[in-house]
Amino acid sequence: MNPVYIPASELTDWRKLLADPEKHWRENYSAMSIATAWHNADGFPVAIAKMFGAAGEPFHSMAPLLIIPEHKVELPGGKRAAQNDVWVLARHSAGLASITVEGKVSEPFGETLTDWLKNASDGKRERLEFLKHTLGLTKDFPESVRYQLLHRTASAVIEAKRFRADTALMLVHSFSRGDVGFQDFQAFVALFGVTAAVGEVVHLTTVDDVALHAAWARDVGVPPVPV
């Protein structure tokens, strides 16, 4: 993948990076909501900063170094990379962190494994084994788990290893007052024997010296202005 990145000088620069700029860029949908929250923030968006401040180290001292919209992470077993809404390289008091961010309003987390594996090719099965290994899991995934959560979390680990970061986080940035999708997030976190709570960072496991975490941040501030 080409390592050249172009800075976003205005909000519409985020729109250009979407897979379908016309379809996905709408008020009260995740693409516009997350672009507004992150582009206009001084560092982390307020809801994220508050959650990190209450989480203890390494999150209490965390500050973003790079914030990259629609960041693609290559995965084996197919032509499509994992395209993360936002990827953050952050520093903390003792090292670096890789953070993948998934924005959500009322959209679901995409296909379950049951649907994703229909007429599965060898490439898909290869990718699934890679994801399991990357996440440090040994048991097969339940087919009710959301595939999107698997590759978003694996992306955080992959980029942590690439940048020699000691911490990885998959962060759901939710703009839903009813926390739509939280049950799917809970089910995913439970694969690691952990219980999820809104507004808390939880440690999932440690993979190859990378401490892997997940978090659900609720952000129900002022809605974005259409652009």
C-alpha positions in Angstrom: 0.0 0.0 0.0 1.3 3.5 -0.9 2.5 5.1 2.4 1.8 8.7 1.2 -1.1 10.4 3.0 -2.7 13.8 2.1 -3.8 16.0 5.0 -7.5 16.9 5.4 -7.7 20.7 5.4 -11.5 20.7 5.6 -14.4 18.4 6.3 -15.2 17.7 2.7 -11.7 16.1 2.3 -13.1 13.2 4.5 -16.0 12.8 2.2 -13.8 12.2 -0.9 -12.2 9.1 0.8 -15.5 7.3 1.3 -16.2 4.2 -0.8 -19.4 5.9 -2.0 -19.3 9.6 -1.2 -22.9 10.2 -2.4 -24.5 7.4 -0.5 -22.5 7.5 2.7 -22.3 11.2 3.3 -25.6 12.1 5.0 -26.7 13.9 8.1 -27.2 11.6 11.1 -25.2 8.8 9.5 -21.9 7.6 10.8 -19.5 8.9 8.1 -20.5 12.6 8.5 -20.9 12.3 12.3 -17.4 10.8 12.8 -15.8 13.2 10.4 -17.3 16.2 12.1 -16.3 15.0 15.6 -12.7 14.1 14.8 -11.9 16.9 12.3 -13.2 19.7 14.6 -11.6 18.2 17.8 -8.5 19.6 19.5 -6.8 16.2 19.9 -9.4 13.5 20.7 -13.1 14.3 20.6 -14.4 15.3 24.0 -16.3 12.1 24.6 -13.2 10.0 23.9 -10.9 12.2 25.9 -13.2 12.0 28.9 -13.3 8.2 28.7 -9.6 8.0 28.3 -9.1 10.3 31.3 -11.1 7.9 33.5 -9.4 4.8 32.2 -6.0 5.1 33.9 -2.8 4.4 32.1 -1.9 4.1 29.3 -5.0 5.9 28.2 -4.9 8.8 30.7 -1.8 10.2 29.1 -2.7 9.4 25.5 -2.4 12.0 22.8 -2.9 11.6 19.0 0.1 11.9 16.7 -1.6 10.9 13.4 -5.3 10.7 12.6 -6.0 9.1 9.3 -9.5 8.9 7.8 -10.7 5.8 5.9 -7.4 4.0 6.7 -7.0 0.7 4.8 -5.2 -2.3 6.4 -4.3 -5.2 4.1 -5.6 -8.7 5.1 -4.8 -12.0 3.5 -7.4 -14.1 1.7 -9.1 -11.6 -0.6 -8.8 -8.4 -2.6 -10.5 -6.0 -0.2 -8.6 -4.4 2.6 -10.2 -3.6 5.9 -11.2 0.1 5.6 -11.3 1.7 9.0 -13.3 4.9 9.6 -10.4 6.4 11.4 -7.0 5.1 12.4 -5.0 6.9 15.1 -1.3 6.5 16.1 -1.1 7.9 19.6 1.6 8.3 22.2 1.3 7.7 25.9 3.6 8.0 28.9 5.4 4.8 28.1 5.0 4.2 24.4 2.7 4.2 21.4 -0.9 3.0 20.7 -2.7 1.9 17.5 -6.4 2.8 17.6 -9.0 1.8 15.0 -12.2 3.7 15.2 -15.6 2.5 14.0 -18.3 5.2 13.9 -21.9 4.2 14.5 -25.3 6.0 14.6 -28.1 3.5 13.9 -26.3 1.3 11.3 -25.7 -2.3 12.1 -22.2 -3.8 12.2 -22.7 -5.5 8.9 -22.8 -9.2 8.2 -22.7 -12.0 10.8 -20.2 -14.7 10.1 -23.1 -16.9 9.0 -23.9 -14.5 6.2 -20.3 -13.7 5.4 -19.4 -17.3 5.1 -22.2 -18.3 2.7 -20.5 -19.9 -0.3 -17.2 -19.1 1.3 -14.1 -19.3 -0.8 -10.8 -20.7 0.4 -9.7 -17.1 0.6 -12.4 -16.2 3.2 -11.5 -19.2 5.3 -7.8 -18.3 5.1 -8.7 -14.7 6.3 -10.8 -16.1 9.1 -7.9 -18.2 10.4 -5.6 -15.1 10.1 -8.1 -13.0 12.1 -8.3 -15.7 14.8 -4.6 -15.9 15.1 -4.1 -12.1 15.1 -6.6 -11.7 17.9 -4.9 -14.4 20.0 -8.0 -16.7 20.0 -8.0 -20.5 19.7 -11.6 -21.4 19.6 -13.7 -21.0 16.4 -15.8 -17.9 16.3 -19.5 -18.2 16.8 -21.3 -17.6 13.5 -23.5 -14.9 15.2 -20.4 -12.6 15.7 -20.2 -9.6 13.4 -17.4 -9.9 10.9 -16.8 -6.2 10.9 -15.8 -6.2 14.6 -13.3 -9.0 13.9 -11.4 -7.2 11.1 -11.6 -3.8 12.8 -10.0 -5.2 15.9 -7.4 -7.1 14.0 -6.5 -3.9 12.1 -5.5 -2.3 15.4 -3.2 -5.2 16.2 -1.6 -5.3 12.8 -0.9 -1.6 12.8 0.4 -1.8 16.4 3.0 -4.3 15.2 3.9 -2.3 12.2 4.6 0.8 14.3 6.0 -1.2 17.2 3.3 0.1 19.5 2.7 -1.7 22.8 -1.0 -0.9 22.9 -3.9 -1.6 20.5 -7.5 -0.4 20.8 -10.7 -1.0 18.8 -12.9 1.9 19.6 -16.6 2.2 18.7 -17.5 5.9 18.6 -21.3 5.8 18.9 -23.6 8.7 18.2 -26.7 6.7 19.2 -28.6 7.7 22.4 -29.9 4.1 22.5 -26.5 2.6 21.9 -27.7 0.7 18.8 -25.4 -2.2 18.1 -24.0 -2.5 21.7 -25.3 -6.0 22.1 -23.2 -7.1 19.1 -20.2 -5.4 20.7 -20.9 -7.1 24.0 -21.0 -10.5 22.3 -17.7 -9.8 20.5 -15.9 -8.7 23.7 -17.3 -11.9 25.5 -15.2 -14.0 23.1 -12.2 -12.9 25.3 -14.1 -13.7 28.6 -14.6 -10.0 29.2 -17.7 -7.9 30.0 -18.2 -4.7 28.1 -19.8 -1.4 29.5 -20.6 1.8 27.8 -17.9 4.4 28.3 -15.2 2.0 29.6 -12.0 0.7 28.1 -11.6 -3.0 28.7 -8.5 -5.1 28.2 -9.2 -8.1 26.0 -5.9 -10.0 25.8 -2.2 -9.5 25.0 -0.9 -10.7 21.6 2.8 -10.8 20.8 3.5 -8.2 23.5 0.7 -5.9 22.2 -2.0 -5.2 24.9 -5.3 -5.3 23.1 -8.3 -3.3 24.3 -11.8 -2.4 23.2 -14.1 0.4 24.1 -17.6 1.8 23.4 -17.8 5.6 23.6 -21.2 7.3 23.6 -21.1 10.7 22.0 -24.5 12.4 21.8 -23.4 16.1 21.6 -24.5 18.6 19.0 -25.3 16.8 15.6 -23.1 17.7 12.6 -24.1 20.4 10.1 -24.6 19.0 6.6 -21.9 19.9 4.1 
